[in-house]
Amino acid sequence: MQFTSPYFAAFLIPVFALYWMLNKHGKIQNLLLLLASYTFYAYWNWRYLSLLFFVSMFSYVSGLLIHKAKTPSSKRALLLSSIIVCITTLCYFKYFAFFINTCADLLSQFDYTLPKPASSLLMPLGMSIYIFLSLSYIIDVYHDKLPPERNAINVLLSLSFFPIIFSGPVQKPITLLPQVGNERVFNLTLAREGLRQILWGLFMKTVIADNCAVLANQIFHNYASYNGSTLLLGAVYYSIQVYSDFAGYSEIAIGVSKLFGFTLMKNFSNPYFSRDMTEFWRTWHISLTSWFREYIFLPMAYSISRRCPGEKVLFMKSELFIYITGISVTWLLTGLWHGGNYTFVVWGLMHGAILVLYHILKKPRQKLFRRWNIDNSGLPVRSVERAVTLWTILVTWIVFRANDLGAAAGYLRRMLSPSLFSRPAVPAGALPFLIVFFFMIEWIQKDKTYAMDLDGAVTTKSLRWSLYYGLIFIIVWFAGSKHQFIYSQF
């Protein structure tokens, strides 16, 4: 059940109405939301609902057992066993075929034959998200950052809340559980904000992402038939598609949550306006990158720092060694999080290498700018940095989008050929104008919480409603053919 389908509207409206009819009955509201969330999930595949329930109940029980453990060693043992169960469950469904195929490829180099699976397991939708939510709940309880929740319904809901179960944000239970436990009163202002975000999210997904998908898919599937400029255009369309698709879904999820009185974290903050890759990853899929930073990078960096024998490791400063090791492992796992494909692994390692390079060159760059008296905040420098960052992102998206590494190399090789300076061969109709409108609004509203936050920018009620109706008209008139939410496969 996609957010953009009429079935979702038919599901949402009665749930919303019944939910607020139960106002001041918080426990019953939570039970209703849990049943709605499980219904929403079961609509995709009811057989995997039991897996979601098992992981959620396991996390609930693990939190109680960890909290009641008498000794630090037993507490650590419970934590480790809980993490192993969650990770093993994820790996079995998501990476089993990738692991077997990789082993088969390696053994083939030594003239051994290992049969490859005829087909991979069906990956349960949203599994990466609810496994990560479960891990964060268990780890936060272990570190006493979050008291174990004794109400099972509250835990189950925080790990399966229907607006975020498929698309995120990866709203950690430490911030969602308190909202689940508190009494919620209908807030008209919050509901209006939610509707505005839903409207903008629908525009991003149905008009921008779905139209870009048609052209991006056509070009990537037939890249050997196109010249370099058309391939560059295909990469641009895919870059816009993946952003507007995912950010649009996040906007809808945040907006729907506000209708029920929940406030979720912002998941995107105009990432394509970033000046460097560190800023890009502070503003892209914020909930996931912050999860990896908090639960992978920082614990690993702290663990390595305690074991470093001196100021230097492998002929480099220990701080640099810790950073390189932490970033490399974190981004290897980030790439793997997206799926069992070498393209995702290489994509993750590319971003890790770029971040390490930026970290190494940061101080020399600052010294060079001071020596040459270059204003780092000036428009020329900002423009060049944004252009370089966008080009870097675009190249990495090609690797991410390609079916395999050979296709990625072939795409880049043809794109960077002399035909790059020829005329593109794909017509786009009104799409370029819609994209310009989209990014213009994003730029104008870049300092606001969300793009449709018109307070202060548009003072008259008639003009605001004209913008709303204009967006609705654009959505109805220019919506592209429906494409599945990109990140549902991850």
C-alpha positions in Angstrom: 0.0 0.0 0.0 1.9 3.0 -1.3 1.3 6.5 0.2 0.4 7.7 -3.2 -2.3 5.1 -3.9 -6.1 5.7 -3.3 -6.0 2.6 -1.1 -3.9 4.5 1.4 -6.3 7.4 1.5 -9.2 4.9 2.1 -7.1 3.4 4.9 -6.0 6.6 6.5 -9.3 8.5 6.7 -11.3 6.0 8.9 -8.2 5.3 11.1 -7.8 9.1 11.6 -11.5 9.6 12.4 -11.7 6.7 14.8 -8.4 7.6 16.5 -9.6 11.1 17.5 -13.0 9.8 18.5 -11.0 7.9 21.1 -9.5 11.2 22.4 -8.3 11.0 26.0 -8.2 7.2 25.8 -4.4 6.9 25.1 -4.1 3.2 25.7 -7.0 2.4 23.3 -5.5 4.9 20.8 -2.2 3.1 20.9 -3.9 -0.3 20.4 -5.8 1.1 17.4 -2.6 2.5 15.9 -0.9 -0.9 16.4 -3.7 -2.8 14.7 -3.7 -0.2 11.9 0.1 -0.5 11.6 -0.1 -4.3 11.4 -3.0 -4.1 8.9 -0.9 -1.7 6.8 2.0 -4.1 6.9 -0.1 -7.2 6.2 -1.5 -5.5 3.1 1.9 -6.1 1.5 2.4 -9.6 2.7 0.6 -11.0 5.7 3.0 -13.9 6.0 5.8 -11.6 7.1 3.7 -10.0 9.8 4.7 -12.7 12.1 8.3 -11.9 11.6 7.7 -8.2 12.5 5.8 -9.3 15.6 8.6 -11.7 16.6 11.3 -9.1 16.3 9.3 -6.6 18.2 8.3 -8.9 21.0 11.9 -10.2 21.2 13.1 -6.6 21.6 10.5 -5.9 24.3 11.5 -9.0 26.3 15.3 -8.3 25.8 14.9 -4.8 27.2 13.3 -6.1 30.3 15.8 -8.9 30.8 18.8 -6.6 30.2 17.4 -4.2 32.8 16.8 -6.9 35.4 20.3 -8.5 34.9 22.1 -8.8 38.2 25.7 -8.5 37.0 27.5 -6.5 34.2 28.7 -9.7 32.6 25.2 -11.2 32.3 23.9 -7.8 31.1 26.6 -7.8 28.3 25.8 -11.4 27.4 22.1 -10.5 27.0 23.0 -7.5 24.9 25.3 -9.5 22.7 22.9 -12.3 22.2 20.1 -9.9 21.4 22.2 -8.1 18.8 23.2 -11.4 17.2 19.6 -12.5 16.9 18.5 -9.2 15.2 21.5 -9.1 12.9 21.3 -12.8 12.0 17.6 -12.3 11.1 18.4 -9.4 8.9 21.3 -11.1 7.2 19.4 -14.3 6.5 16.7 -12.5 4.5 18.7 -9.8 3.0 22.2 -11.2 2.3 21.8 -15.0 2.1 21.9 -15.1 -1.7 24.6 -12.5 -1.9 26.8 -14.5 0.5 26.3 -17.8 -1.4 26.9 -16.1 -4.8 30.1 -14.4 -3.5 31.4 -17.7 -2.1 30.6 -19.4 -5.4 32.5 -16.7 -7.4 35.5 -17.1 -5.1 35.6 -20.9 -5.3 35.2 -20.7 -9.0 38.7 -19.1 -9.1 40.1 -22.4 -7.7 38.0 -24.6 -10.1 35.5 -25.5 -7.4 31.8 -25.3 -8.2 29.2 -24.2 -5.7 25.6 -24.2 -6.9 24.0 -20.7 -6.7 20.5 -20.3 -5.4 17.9 -20.2 -8.2 16.3 -17.2 -6.6 16.9 -15.0 -3.5 14.6 -14.9 -0.6 11.8 -12.4 -0.7 13.0 -9.5 1.4 10.4 -8.4 3.9 9.6 -4.7 3.3 10.7 -2.4 6.1 12.9 -5.0 7.7 16.1 -2.9 7.7 14.1 -0.1 9.4 12.4 -2.2 12.2 15.6 -4.2 12.8 17.5 -0.9 13.3 14.8 0.4 15.6 14.9 -2.8 17.6 18.7 -2.6 17.9 18.6 1.0 19.0 15.9 0.2 21.7 18.0 -2.7 23.1 21.3 -0.8 23.1 19.8 2.3 24.7 18.2 0.2 27.4 21.6 -1.4 28.0 23.3 2.0 28.3 20.5 3.3 30.6 19.6 6.0 28.1 16.1 4.7 28.0 14.1 2.9 30.7 12.7 -0.4 29.6 9.1 0.0 28.6 6.8 -2.3 30.5 3.8 -1.8 28.2 4.2 -4.2 25.4 1.8 -2.4 23.1 3.9 0.8 23.4 7.0 -1.0 22.3 5.3 -2.9 19.5 3.9 0.4 18.2 7.1 2.3 18.3 8.8 -0.5 16.3 6.0 -0.8 13.7 4.3 2.7 13.4 2.8 2.6 10.0 4.0 6.0 8.6 7.6 5.0 9.1 7.7 1.2 8.8 8.5 1.2 5.0 10.1 4.5 4.4 11.5 6.0 7.6 12.6 8.3 9.1 14.4 5.8 11.3 12.8 7.4 14.4 14.6 5.8 17.4 12.4 4.6 20.2 14.2 6.9 22.6 12.4 9.8 20.9 9.2 8.0 19.8 8.4 6.0 22.9 7.8 9.0 25.2 5.3 10.4 22.6 3.6 7.0 22.5 3.3 7.0 26.3 2.0 10.6 26.6 -1.6 11.6 26.2 -2.2 13.2 22.8 -4.7 16.0 22.2 -5.8 17.0 18.7 -3.7 20.0 17.6 -5.2 21.9 14.7 -1.9 23.7 14.0 0.1 20.5 13.9 -2.5 18.8 11.7 -2.3 21.7 9.2 1.4 21.4 9.1 1.0 17.7 8.4 -1.4 18.3 5.5 1.0 20.8 4.0 3.9 18.3 4.2 1.7 15.6 2.7 0.9 17.9 -0.2 4.5 18.8 -0.8 5.5 15.1 -0.5 2.9 14.0 -3.0 4.2 16.7 -5.4 7.8 15.5 -5.0 7.0 11.8 -5.4 4.3 11.8 -8.1 5.3 14.7 -10.2 9.1 15.0 -9.9 10.3 11.5 -8.9 7.9 9.4 -11.0 8.4 11.5 -14.2 12.2 11.5 -13.7 12.0 7.7 -13.2 10.6 7.2 -16.7 13.5 8.9 -18.4 16.2 7.6 -16.0 15.1 4.0 -16.4 14.9 4.3 -20.2 18.5 5.7 -20.3 20.1 3.4 -17.7 18.5 0.3 -19.3 19.8 1.2 -22.8 22.9 3.2 -21.9 24.9 1.5 -24.7 22.6 3.1 -27.3 23.0 6.8 -26.1 25.7 9.4 -26.4 27.5 11.0 -23.5 25.3 14.0 -23.0 22.2 11.8 -22.9 23.8 9.6 -20.3 24.8 12.7 -18.2 21.1 13.8 -18.4 20.1 10.3 -17.3 22.3 10.5 -14.3 20.9 14.0 -13.5 17.3 12.6 -13.7 18.2 9.7 -11.5 19.8 12.0 -8.9 16.7 14.1 -8.8 14.5 11.0 -8.8 16.2 9.3 -5.8 16.1 12.5 -3.8 12.5 13.6 -4.6 11.3 10.0 -4.2 12.8 9.4 -0.8 12.5 12.9 0.6 8.9 13.1 -0.7 8.0 9.8 1.0 9.6 11.1 4.2 7.6 14.3 4.0 4.4 12.3 3.7 5.4 10.1 6.6 6.2 13.1 8.8 2.9 14.8 7.7 0.8 11.7 8.4 2.4 11.3 11.8 1.5 14.9 12.7 -2.1 14.1 11.9 -2.0 11.6 14.8 -0.1 14.0 17.1 3.4 12.7 16.6 6.4 14.8 15.8 9.2 13.0 13.8 12.7 14.2 13.0 13.5 15.9 9.8 15.0 13.5 7.4 16.2 15.7 4.5 17.4 19.3 4.6 18.2 20.4 1.1 21.2 18.1 0.6 21.8 19.1 -3.1 22.7 22.6 -1.9 25.6 21.3 0.2 29.1 22.7 -0.2 30.9 19.4 0.6 30.3 15.8 1.2 30.3 16.1 5.0 27.5 18.7 4.7 25.7 16.4 2.2 25.6 13.5 4.7 24.5 15.8 7.5 21.4 16.7 5.4 20.7 13.5 3.5 18.7 10.7 5.2 19.5 12.3 8.5 17.9 9.6 10.6 20.0 6.8 9.0 23.3 8.6 9.0 22.8 9.7 12.6 22.0 6.0 13.5 25.2 4.8 11.9 27.2 7.6 13.6 25.7 6.9 17.1 25.7 3.1 17.0 28.6 2.2 14.7 31.1 5.0 14.1 31.4 6.5 17.6 31.5 3.2 19.6 34.1 1.9 17.1 36.2 5.1 17.4 36.0 5.0 21.1 37.0 1.3 21.2 39.9 1.8 18.9 41.1 4.8 20.8 41.4 2.8 24.0 43.5 0.2 22.3 45.9 2.6 20.4 49.4 2.0 21.8 50.7 5.5 21.2 50.4 8.7 19.2 51.1 7.0 15.9 49.7 3.9 14.3 51.0 2.5 11.0 53.0 5.7 10.4 50.1 8.0 10.9 48.6 9.9 13.8 46.4 7.8 15.9 43.5 10.2 15.5 43.7 9.9 11.7 44.0 6.1 11.9 40.9 6.0 14.2 38.9 8.2 11.8 39.9 6.3 8.7 39.1 2.9 10.3 35.8 4.1 11.7 34.7 5.8 8.5 35.7 2.9 6.3 33.8 0.3 8.3 30.8 2.6 8.8 30.5 3.3 5.1 31.1 -0.3 4.1 28.1 -1.2 6.3 26.1 1.7 5.0 26.6 0.4 1.5 25.6 -3.1 2.5 22.5 -1.8 4.3 21.1 -0.9 0.9 21.4 -4.5 -0.3 23.5 -7.5 -1.3 25.1 -6.1 -4.4 28.7 -5.1 -5.2 27.5 -1.7 -6.5 26.2 -0.8 -3.1 29.5 -1.9 -1.4 31.6 0.2 -3.9 29.2 3.1 -3.5 29.6 3.1 0.2 33.4 2.8 0.0 33.5 5.6 -2.5 31.7 7.9 0.0 33.9 6.7 2.8 37.1 7.5 0.8 35.7 10.9 -0.2 35.0 11.8 3.4 38.5 10.6 4.5 40.1 12.7 1.7 38.1 15.8 2.8 39.2 15.2 6.4 42.8 15.0 5.4 42.8 18.0 3.2 40.7 20.2 5.5 43.5 21.9 7.3 45.8 22.3 4.3 42.9 23.8 2.4 42.3 26.4 5.2 46.0 27.3 5.2 46.1 27.7 1.5 43.0 29.9 1.5 44.6 32.1 4.2 47.9 32.3 2.3 46.2 33.3 -1.0 43.7 35.6 0.9 40.7 33.7 -0.5 37.3 34.4 1.1 35.9 31.0 1.9 32.4 32.4 2.3 32.4 34.3 -1.0 30.0 33.4 -3.8 32.7 32.2 -6.2 34.1 29.7 -3.7 30.6 28.5 -2.6 29.5 28.1 -6.2 32.6 26.0 -7.2 32.3 23.9 -4.1 28.6 23.2 -4.7 29.4 22.3 -8.4 32.2 19.9 -7.4 30.0 18.3 -4.7 27.0 17.8 -7.1 29.3 16.3 -9.7 30.8 13.9 -7.1 27.3 12.9 -5.9 26.1 12.4 -9.5 29.0 10.0 -10.3 28.4 7.9 -7.2 24.7 7.7 -8.0 25.6 6.1 -11.3 27.4 3.3 -9.4 24.5 3.0 -7.0 21.9 2.8 -9.8 23.7 0.4 -12.1 22.8 -3.3 -12.1 26.4 -4.4 -11.6 29.9 -2.9 -11.6 30.4 -3.7 -15.3 27.4 -1.7 -16.2 28.5 1.2 -14.0 31.9 1.3 -15.6 30.4 1.1 -19.1 28.0 3.9 -18.3 30.7 6.2 -17.0 33.0 5.3 -19.9 30.4 6.3 -22.5 29.3 9.3 -20.6 32.8 10.7 -20.3 33.5 10.1 -24.0 33.7 13.0 -26.6 30.0 12.6 -27.2 29.5 14.3 -23.8 29.5 17.5 -25.8 26.8 16.5 -28.3 23.1 17.1 -28.1 21.0 15.0 -25.7 18.6 12.6 -27.5 15.8 12.3 -24.9 12.9 14.8 -24.9 11.5 15.8 -21.5 8.4 18.0 -22.2 7.4 20.1 -19.2 9.6 18.1 -16.8 12.6 20.6 -16.8 10.3 23.5 -15.9 8.7 21.5 -13.1 12.2 20.6 -11.8 13.2 24.3 -11.8 10.0 25.2 -9.9 10.7 22.4 -7.4 14.3 23.5 -6.6 13.3 27.1 -6.7 10.8 26.5 -3.9 13.3 24.4 -2.0 15.9 27.2 -2.3 13.6 29.9 -1.2 12.4 27.8 1.8 15.7 26.3 2.7 15.8 27.9 6.1 12.3 26.7 7.0 11.4 23.5 8.7 9.6 22.2 5.6 9.0 23.7 2.1 5.4 24.5 2.6 6.0 26.4 5.8 4.6 29.7 4.4 4.4 31.6 7.7 6.1 34.9 7.1 6.8 34.2 3.5 3.1 34.4 2.3 1.1 36.7 4.5 -2.4 36.6 2.8 -4.7 33.7 3.2 -5.9 33.9 -0.4 -2.4 33.6 -1.8 -1.6 30.6 0.4 -4.7 28.8 -0.8 -3.9 29.7 -4.4 -0.5 27.9 -3.9 -2.2 24.9 -2.4 -4.7 24.6 -5.2 -2.0 25.2 -7.7 0.0 22.3 -6.3 -3.0 20.1 -6.4 -3.6 21.0 -10.0 0.0 20.2 -10.9 -0.2 16.8 -9.1 -3.4 15.9 -10.9 -2.3 17.1 -14.3 1.4 16.2 -14.4 1.7 13.1 -12.1 3.8 10.5 -13.8 3.2 6.8 -14.1 3.4 5.2 -10.7 6.7 3.8 -9.7 7.4 1.8 -6.5 9.1 3.7 -3.7 12.8 3.3 -4.4 13.9 2.6 -0.9 11.3 -0.1 -0.3 13.9 -2.5 -1.8 16.4 -1.6 0.8 
